[in-house]
Each structure stands twice: as C-alpha cells, then as structure tokens.
Amino acid sequence: MKTLFYSTLSALFLISCSNNETKMEKGNLKGHWVIIKAEGMMAEENLGTHYIFDDNKLTFSKNGFDNPAKSTITDSTFTWDNGSMVMEYNYHFENNQLIAEPKGGDQKFYLEKE
C-alpha cells in the first residue's frame, strides 16, 4: 500500500513539475533580452541586438533602430512576422540565458534578460 502511495505521489510530482516548467519558460520570454554571444553567419553584427517581447509583439532593436512585428510564442518556438517576412526560432533556456536558433540557418544567439 505504501509503495502504491509513494509511486502515485512521485508520478503526480513529475507531471506537475513538467507542466509548470513549460509555462514558466514561455512566460519568461516577456521583457527585454540582449544578445551577449552569437555563433554562425554575421555573429559579430548580431551582438548587442535587443529582443523585446511584449505579449503578441516582438521588437528587434539595435543602435536606435526598432523593428516591431507580430509574434507567436509556443513552448519551444517564437516567430517574428512583419507582414512581408516571417522568421521562426527554436528556443530554450540554459543557466538564465535564452538560447535562440533561427530555423533554416546556422546561427545561435545567447541572450540575457535586462
């Protein structure tokens, strides 16, 4: 009986943790992020670019130039859609950093929240 109780309790704990982590990660995108490290094509040019997530809007900002667009966020992707071009990214978190990788390219961006 104790084994069944502890097995059930453990399963519930694991299920609730995985759901909370997914919601927390998606919610953590909101705010200002800045690229502190970049890999791949045009890596140096991307350093210092700000990603500003605000509800269903994502703005890329650098050197006083703001480029706002609609954004859709899932548990592992986000998009930037300005009506004529759509860019889709895979993302995850590592050590309080947002790691974003544009789909179909060789770039990888490491962003920290400001």
WOMO-V30889 format. One record per backbone hydrogen bond with DSSP energy under -1.0 kcal/mol. CO is the residue of the C=O (numbers start at 1). NH is the residue of the N-H. Records with the same first field share a line. If there is no record, write none. Layout:
CO=NH  NH
//
This chain:
1=5
2=6
3=7
4=8
5=9
6=10
7=11
8=12
9=13
10=14
11=15
12=16
13=17
14=18
15=19
16=20
17=21
18=22
19=23
20=24
21=25
22=26
23=27
24=28
26=29
27=30
31=53
32=114
33=51
34=112
35=48
37=110
39=108
40=43
42=46
46=49
49=35
50=61
51=33
52=59
53=31
54=57
56=71
57=54
58=69
59=52
60=67
61=50
62=65
65=62
67=60
69=58
70=81
72=79
76=91
77=74
78=89
80=87
81=70
85=82
87=80
88=103
89=78
90=101
92=99
94=97
97=94
98=111
99=92
100=109
101=90
102=105
108=39
109=100
110=36  37
111=98
112=34
//
